[in-house]
């Protein structure tokens, strides 16, 4: 078993001065914490892996392909591999748990 605390992961991510911190990598999946500040631009490109986003905190919107929806704490969004997607209109700092399957990269 592995156990992680979001506050500790966010502190480690901030200390490394990055928006994304991968904290788990296994044979069939990987997980990380993604952070975007209010008003910040999300510049990510489509990934080769399926993704699951779980909004831990914050508020904003996400566009996946041609669909757009608002997200906030507790929202869960599935993004199929290769589909363009982007968070936007971030009104409160976002902290997002990201799960890739298979592992990213």
Secondary structure by P-SEA (a helix, b strand, c coil): cbbbbaaaaaaaaaaaccccccccccccbbbbbbbbccccccccccccbbbbbbbcbbbbccccccbbbbbcccbbbbbcccbbbbbcccccbbbbbbbbccccc
